Amino acid sequence: MTSDAASSRRPLFLVLIAPILAKLHLILGWRLADARFLESGIAANVLRRSLATLDPNIAYTSQALGHRAALDWLSGTIPWWNPYSGIGMPLAGDMQSAALFPLTMLLALSNGQLYMHISLQILAGLFTWTLLRRLGLAPMACAVAALLFEFNGTYAWLGNAVVNPICFLPMTLLGVETVRARVQAGGRGGWAWIILGLALSLYAGFPEVAYFNGLLVGVWTLARLAGLSNRQRADYLARVALGAMGGLLVAGPILVAFLGYLPDANLGDHSNGGFRQVHLSAARLITLVLPYALGRLSDPGTAESFGFWGGVGGYAGVGLLALGMIGAVGTHLRPLRLALAGWIAIVTGAMYGLPVANTLVTAIPGVGWAMFFRYFAPSVAFALAVLAGLACQDLTEAAKPTRRQWLGFLAALAFVALAVGLAAPLLALKPYRSPWLWGSLAVAAVVLGGMAIILRRSTPANHRRAGWLGGLAVAEAVLLLLIPTVFYPSAGDLREDGIAFLRSHLGLQRFYTLGPIQPNYSAYYGIGGINHNNLPLPATWVDHVVQRLDDNTYPIAFDGRDRRAATGPTAVENLRRDPDAYRDMGVRYVVSLPGKGPFDWAPPGMVDQSQRPLALADGDTAILTLPAGASRVPFDARRGHVSAVGLHVSSLKNGAADGRLTLRLCAGTICADGGHALSDVVGGSYILVPLSGTVPLAGDAPLTLAVSRVGGRKRFGLAMWTAGTDTGRALTLNGGSITGVEPHVAFALVAAEPADAGPTVEGGGPVFRDDVMQIDALPDPRPYFGADGCHLAPVSRERLAADCAAPATLTRLELFMPGWRATVNGREQAVAADGPLFQKVDLPAGRSEVVFRYTPPRMGWGYGALAAGLALTVLGMGQGRRRNLSDPR
C-alpha cells in the first residue's frame, strides 16, 4: 500500500513542479518576463531579438488592467469601473481584465503575471492528472497526459487572458466523470466540480475559450453515455445539466456585468459572424506539428506571416500527435476515444479551412463571431493529451505494440508528411528556408525515430516502453515551450520618472499619449489617460474618438501611433488640427517620444532613414545651417522661440561615451549656448540640451547650430539621417562640406523667454523629458468637475464637496453609462447624461457632499444567482459511495 502511494506521488510531484523548473530562468530574472519591458513604452535599453509571445494584449489588457483590478480589490473596492482609460469604462465587464478572477490578485505583485501563468499551468496538470485517475489510468500514464497539457502550445505562444480558462477544462470534465460515477454507484450529487469549473472559466476573463471548451465538455458528456442504462443516462444528463446551470449561476456577477455592457459596447469584428469566413492557411499546417519550421514567432516578417501569427493559437508537436494517434485506435473507452479523435479532426480541419469541417463548425451558434481558429487550439491540445495518456496506458498493458497502434503511429507520420507537403509553396521561398526549418526537422526526426525504435524494441517491462515514449513526447513539449522564453529581454530599465511627474501634476485631468505609456498602462499606474486598447469598448466613446479626435486611428486601439491608412493624417496632425477637442476631454498633458513632441519643430523634409553616425572627436565642430524662409515658420505662432535643442547621438563603442557636447544656436546676432555631459550616452539615445536663452525660430537671418565635442577619447557621433532634397540646408564638419545626410534635430519651442530654469513653464514648452518620453502641457483643459457659481473641493474622482450660492448643475468628465448613481448629502440623486459622453447631477444651494458610485445594472440579480449557485454547489458535494480509482468504467 505504501509502495503504491509512493509510486503515485512521484509522478504527481513531477507534474506540480515541472512548470516551476521550466521557468526558473524567468523566476530568477535571467530573462525579464514583465510585460512592461515588452509593450508599455516606458522601458529603455531593451534588446528584443524576436517575439516571446504573440499577442501584445499580455500587456495592454491582461497585465495593465489586471493589475488595476488587483489594486482595487486591495483597496476594498470591487473593480467594476476603470476611470483611467479613455474617459472611463467598465473594468470587470470588459472580461479581458479578469477582474473577478481569484488568480488576478497575483498581478498586484512584481512579476505577478509570471506567477499567475505558472499557477495556471500547474492547475492544468493537476486536474488532468485527477481526471485521468478517475478514468482508471495508471500514475505514469496520467503524468504523461498532465505534462503534455500543462506544456501545451497555447501556453507557449500566448500570455493574455486567452490562457486563463484553459486549466478549468479538465476540472469541469472531472465533474462530469464524478457525476457518472455517482450515478453508476447509486450515490448523490457529484456536480460540484462542474459548477466550479464552468464558473471559473467565465471569471477567468475570456468567454470565447470558455465557450469552445464548453462545447468539448458537451461532446465528452455525450460520449460517456455509453455503458449506462436508459435510466442512468437520464439521471446522468440531468445532473450534468444541473451542474452547468449551477456554473452559470455562480458566474452570475460577471455575466451580469458583461452581458449588461454589450448593448452599449463596440465589439469590433466580433459581430455579425465576422470571422465565419476566416481561417488559417493550409500551407501553415506544418506549424501545428513543427511549430518553428517556418521561423521564430513573427518570422520572416512578410505580410503572409503577419496574418498567420496574428491568428494562430498554439500547436501540437510531433510527439503529442504520435501518441495521440496511437491512443485514438485503442479499444478501452472506445466511444470517448472516437469522440476526442473526431473533435481533433473536425476542429483542426475547420481551423485550417477544410470546407466541410469549416462549414460544420461555424454553423454552431456563436462560433463565427470569434477567432475560432485561434481559440479552439487549447481544446485540441487537451484532446490529444488525453489520448496520449490512454496510449501510454494501452502500451503498459500490452505485451507488445499491436497492429492498430502501429497504424496510429504511421497515420501520425503521414499527417506530418502531408503538412510538409502543403507547406511546399512557402518552403520554396528563401525567407522560409532558415536554420529553424532544419532544426525543426532534426528534432522531429529524433522524436519520431526514437518512438519508432522504442515501439520495435523488445523490453521485459511494458511500462518502460510507455514511459520512454511518453518521456520523448514530454521532452519535446517542454523544449517547444521554452524556445520563446529565451527571447524575453535579458536586460532593460523601466523609466518611471515621467509617470511620477504625471502623478504629481495631473490631478483629476487626463493625458494623451503618442507612444510612451501605451494604452491602459494609465490604469496600471493610476493616472488618467484618454487612450484605449481593448475590446469591448463603450460605443459612444469609440465613435467620439473617430469623429472628433483621430479619424485615422484603429477604433479599438486608440494608441496615438498605429494608422489605419499609411497615407492618412498622423496622430500629431490630428492633434494640431483641433487641440480644443482634446482640451474638452480634460487633457492636460501630451506624452510623446523625445524629440517628437506635437509642438516641437524639426527641419522639414528630413527622411527618417538612418545612416552611419557622424563621428566627433575632441575639438571637432559640426555646423548645420538652416536658411531663412517659410520653412522655418513654427506650427504655433505663439511658440516662436527655441529654448532647447534635441539631438540623437550615439556612443560608437560598448559602454558610455565621455567628454562634453557644447551647442551654440544663432539667428543672426542672437545666440544662445548649451552643453551636455556625454557620460550618460550609452548606445543610441536622445538628449535634450537646454539653452542659456531663447532664439527666435523664424526670421530673415539664417539659423545656425554649431555642435562641438570637448574632451573625451571614446568614439562618439551624431546620429545621421538621409537629407531631404532641395531643403537649402547645409552641413559642415570642421569647415568641410558633408552632403546627403544631416543630424536629426528637434527644437523645443516656447512662447516667450523663460526664466533661468529653462523650458519647464506649463503652456510654454515641454515640461518633462527623459530618454523614453517627452511631456508637453496643453494649457486650459476643461476641468474634471465643473459647476457655475460653486466652489468645488474634489477629494477624488468619486467624491467632492461643493458650496453653491444657488442651485446649480455639477458636470463630471466621466463617461455616462447605465449603472452610475450619486448621493448628494446622503440622498440618492439621479445621474444624467451631459451631452453624448459625460455626466451631470443637480446640486442644491449651500454646501453639498457628493459621492458617485458605479455598479453594473441589475447586479442584485447577479448576487442572487451567485448565492443560489453556491448553495447548489454544496448540494453537489454530497458524498456518494466510495469507488476504486482503478475501476476503468
CORMO-V742327 format. One record per run of one state. SS is the DSSP state (H for helix, E for strand, - for the rest). FROM is the first residue (numbers start at 1). TO is the last residue. If there is no record, write none. Layout:
BEGIN
ss-><SS:SS>
from-><FROM:FROM>
to-><TO:TO>
END
This chain:
BEGIN
ss-><-:H:-:H:-:H:-:E:-:H:-:E:-:E:-:E:-:H:-:H:-:H:-:H:-:H:-:H:-:H:-:H:-:H:-:H:-:H:-:E:-:H:-:H:-:H:-:H:-:H:-:H:-:H:-:H:-:H:-:H:-:H:-:H:-:H:-:H:-:E:-:H:-:E:-:H:-:E:-:E:-:E:H:-:E:-:E:-:H:-:H:-:E:-:E:-:E:-:E:-:H:-:E:-:E:-:E:-:E:H:-:E:-:E:-:E:-:E:-:E:-:E:-:E:-:E:-:E:-:E:-:E:-:E:-:E:-:E:-:E:-:E:-:E:-:E:-:E:-:H:->
from-><1:2:23:24:28:36:40:43:45:57:75:81:83:85:86:89:91:92:95:102:109:112:135:139:151:153:158:161:164:168:186:192:204:207:224:230:251:252:263:265:267:282:285:286:290:303:310:318:329:334:352:355:363:367:370:372:376:377:398:403:423:424:428:430:433:435:457:462:486:493:495:497:506:510:514:521:526:529:530:532:534:537:539:550:554:555:557:559:571:578:579:584:587:593:601:602:607:616:621:627:630:633:641:652:656:657:660:668:670:678:681:682:683:684:697:703:711:716:723:730:734:736:739:741:744:745:751:766:770:774:778:785:787:790:795:799:805:808:813:820:825:827:830:832:835:838:844:846:855:859:877>
to-><1:22:23:27:35:39:42:44:56:74:80:82:84:85:88:90:91:94:101:108:111:134:138:150:152:157:160:163:167:185:191:203:206:223:229:250:251:262:264:266:281:284:285:289:302:309:317:328:333:351:354:362:366:369:371:375:376:397:402:422:423:427:429:432:434:456:461:485:492:494:496:505:509:513:520:525:528:529:531:533:536:538:549:553:554:556:558:570:577:578:583:586:592:600:601:606:615:620:626:629:632:640:651:655:656:659:667:669:677:680:681:682:683:696:702:710:715:722:729:733:735:738:740:743:744:750:765:769:773:777:784:786:789:794:798:804:807:812:819:824:826:829:831:834:837:843:845:854:858:876:889>
END
